[in-house]
């Protein structure tokens, strides 16, 4: 198993709890291509493929990055490039002429160009602070069901780690030690028994949980995905494909879409709204500055303005893109602020949302 992927899978056991994960490299991509054309042609192709990868990661909506929209993006891609580099690969790559030398093109795009293109096409821009997802994966091969985890990796789990990374979803695998095996059986995951899955997942304290079942019977593959969200909501997806890679890629795309729809908004003039947020327990200017900086860096937030300071209570006016619930969803991913409903007798109870500063990063 690739060591980088393996570290991703086991890192959940070194962090408690595993809250929102800052996803790096959202605006960069690595493209491997066989050397069958001029460097100028190769770069043009690489820029287009890299733009596709980045637009999918930033929007969380793979299905939308297709057709005419994708063709437009590929044409514009060379003008979006901040920097690129080309390196020769050690291995040969397949082409129409057989195995030939390959090159890797690393591309980084201007964030403003990618975000602007998505906004112009009414697609969301999903920030880098993303929910952590614990994945219970069960495979059935000709009637035999097995769970995958850090101590018992599998081809499907490895492929899922790579595929989820491409769409910017930070996934983690359970340890699958004796504790896990006593609390959750392969049949529980296969049957999508939500209570059993939820109880077994508590020790990992991720933002959300997913269960993935994959069947391979007589060479025919199929699958289903269950997503258990922090709010208590659930989503289910049917997976179809010609092979395991297709199923895994669809599962990753469905995960990204489920989270993007809750944490990302379309950035345009018609979607803006405002609300006031009161933070209690702010005991110093440095804490106030920290809270304001945190709010400003939430993906759906356009602007944060200080309204008033009253002792240890600070009130901000926040302009956001889209539904206010997406702001609340995003704040819930961090332990910095804890929801603190205002007293019904408080004169501010009907006009502001209140949070308690926890002091925890």
N, C-alpha and C positions, 0 to 999 in steps of 0.2 A: 504494500500500500504506500502511496506517495506520503512522505513524512509530513509535508505541510498539511495535507488533508487529515492525516492521523492526529496531528496536534490540535486541529480544529475540533475533531470529534471528542478528544479527551479533556479539552480545556475546561469544560463545564465542571469538572470535579475539583478544579483549583479555585473556583470563584463561587462564593456563596453570599448573597443570591446572585443569579445571572440576570441583571436588569438589561435595559436597552443597550445595544452594542453599536458603537460608532463604526460604520462601514467605510473603509478607506478605498480610494481608487475608483470612486463612482464614475469619474469622468475620464478614465483611462481603460485601455483594452490591449491585449496581446493577440496578434494574428499570425498564425503559421501558414506559409504558402510555399508550394513547390516552385522552384525556379524554372519557369517555362516561358517567360516573357521578359521584356525590357524592364529595367528597374522603375522607370516612370509609370509603366502600366501596372506593375506589381504594387507600387505605392498607392496608386489610384484605387485599385481593388481593395487593398488593405484598409485604406481610409474609410471606404464605404462599409466594409464589414465591421470595422471598429465602431463606426457611428451607430450601426444597428445594435451592437452589443450594449453600448452606453445608453442609448435611448431606452432600451428595454430595462436596464438596471435602474435608471433614474425615474422612469414612469411607473415601473412595476406592472406594465400592461403589455405582455408580449404579443397578444393577438392584434393589438392596435398598430403595432409597428410592422406593417405589411403593405402589400399592394402599392398603390400610387404614392402613399405617404412615405413608404420606405424608399421608393425610387427618387422622390424629391430630396430626402435626407442624404442619400448617397451622392447625388449631384452636388449638394452643398457642402458635403463633408470636408473636402480639401480646404475650404475657407474657414473652417472651424478649428483647424489644427493649431495647437499651441506649440507642440514639439513632437518629434518622432525620432526613433532610432531603429537601425536595421542590424541584425546579427545573424550569422550563419548557424544553422542547427547541426548537431552532431549526427542526427539520424536522417535517413532518406524519407521522402514523403511520396505517397502515391499520386500519379497523374495519368493522363491519357497515354503517355509514352512510357508507362511503367514507373518504377521507383527512381526518383531524381533528387538531387540536393534540395534542401529546404532552407528558408530564411524566416526569422521571427521579426515582425514589425511591431514595435511598441508605440502606441499613439496616445497622446493626451489632448483633449479638446478644451476650448474655452467653456467654462461653466455657463456664462451668459448666453452663448450660442445655443447650447443644448437646451437650457431652460426656456429660452425664448422660442425655439422651434416647437417645443411641446406645448407651451402656452398658446401660441398662435393656432395650434391645431386642437385646442380644447382638451389637452391631455394633462394629467396631474404631474407635478414635480414632487418627488418623494425625497425628503432630506436623508442625511446620512445616519441619523440616530434611529436605529431600527429594532423592533422587538426580537428578543432571543426566543428560539423555538426548539423545544425538546422533541425529537422524533423517535417514536417506537415503530420499528419496521419489522413486519413479519412476512416471510416468503413461504409459499407452498409450491413444492416441486413434486409433481406426480403424487399428490396426496399427503406428503410429509411437510409439516409446518415447523419453521424455525424462526426464532427472534434474532435480530442483529443488534450488536452494541459494541462499546469500546473494547471489551474483552473478547468479544466474538464477532469480529468484523466480517463483512461479506462484500461480494462484488456490487450488489445493489446499493449498500450503504456507502461505499466508496464513490460510486457514480452519483449518488444523491448529493454528497458533500460537494463534489465538483460542480454539478449542475446548479445547486442552490447558490453557490458562490458566484456563478455567472449572472444570476438575477439579483444579487445583493441581499439574499436572505440568510442571516446568520443562524445555522442549525447546529444542534448538539445531539450527541448520542447518549443514551443511558449507559451506565457502567455495565449493566447486566451481570452483577455479582449475585451472591446468595440472597441478599436483601431483596433485590429486584425479582429474582426468580420465585421467592416465597410470596411476593405480593402481586405478581402479575404473570399470567401464563400466556403462551402463544395464542391459545384459544380465546382469551379475553381481548387481545388486540385484534385478532381476526374477526371477532364478533362485534367489534367497536363498542364494547361495554364501557360507557363513558365514566361511570362512577369508579370502576376498577382502575381505569387508565389515569383518571384524575388523582386518585389516592396514591397510586404508585409514583406519580410525578412530583408530589409535594416536596420530596427531599431535594429536588434539583432547583426549585424556585425560579424557573424560567418565566418569561412573560406570557408564553403560550405553549400549547402542546399539540402535536399532530400525531396521528396514527396512520400508517401506510401499509396496506396489504397488497401483495403482488402474487399472482398465480401463474404458474408455468405448467401447463398440462399438455402433454403430447406436442410440445413445440408452440402452443398457442398461449400468448401472454395477455393478461388483463389485470386490472387493479382498481382500488378505491382509496380515497383519501378523506380522512376526518380531521377537521381543524377545531380545536377547543380554544376559544378566545378568552382573554382575561376578564371580559365583561360577563362571561357565562354563556354567550352565544356560541353556536356551533355552525359549521358549514361542512357539507359533504360534496365530494366530486367523484365522478366516474372517469376512470382513466382508460384510454384506448390507444393502441399503437401496434406497429408491426413487430416491435422487439422491445427489449428491456430499456434501451436508451430512450426510445420514444416515450415509454411510460414514465420514466424518471424525469425527463424534461417537462412533460405535461404536469407532473406533480409539483415541480419547482415553480412553473409558471402559475399554477393555481394558488400556491402558497403566496407568491408575490402579489397576485391580484387581490387576494383576500385581505392582505395587510395594507396594501396601497389604498384600497377603497376606504380604509378606516383612518389612515394617518396622512394621506396626501390630498392636496387640493389643486384644482386648476387655477393658475395665476393669471387673472385678467380683471379688468375694471369692474365687471358686473358681479364678481363673486365676493368682493370685499365686505366685511362686516366688522363691527366694533363691540367690545365689551370691556367692563372694568373688572380688574382682579385685585383683591385685597390680600396681602401677605402679612400674617401675624408672626410675632417672634423674631422680628428683624431688629437686632440689638446694636448694630453699628453700621457706619457708612460702607465698610467693606462688604458686609453681608448684603446690603441693599444693592450694591454694584454687582455682586455675584449673581443675585437673583435676576436682576435686569438683564445681564449678559446671557444667562441661561434662557430666559424667555425670548430674547432676540434671536437666539440660535435655533429655535424650534422651526421646523420646515414650513409650517402653515402661517407663521407670523411675519407680517410685513413691517410693522413698526410698534415700538413700545415707548410710551410717554409717561413720565412721572406726574401723577395728579396731586397727591398730597402725602405728607408724613405726619402721623399722629402717634407720638410715643413709639411703641414697638410695632405699630401698624403702618404699612406702606401700601398705597393704592396706585395701580398703573392702569392707564388706558391702552388697550391692545387692539391693533388693527390686524385682522386675519383674512386669509383666503378661505372662502367656503364655509362649511358648517362649523359652528362653535364646538360641536361634539368632537371634531377632529383635534381641536386644541386640547380638550380635556383628555382625550385618548393619549395624546402625545405626552402630556404632563404625567399621566399615570405610569408611563414607562420609566420614570426616574424616581428615586427615593428622596430627592432634594425637597420636594413639596408634597405635603399630605393634605388631602381634602379636609376642610374644616368648615362645615355648614354654619352660616350665621344664625344667631338666635332669632327666633320669629319676632321678638320685640325690638330687635336692632333696626333703626331707621334705614340702614343700608341693605337690609335683607332682600329687597326686591330689585336692586339695581346692580349689585356686584356679586362676583363669585369669590369665595374665600378659601385660602390655603394656609397651612401652617408650615413655616420653615423648619425643616427637620435637623439641619446641621450636618446631614449626611451627604457626601458627594455622590 
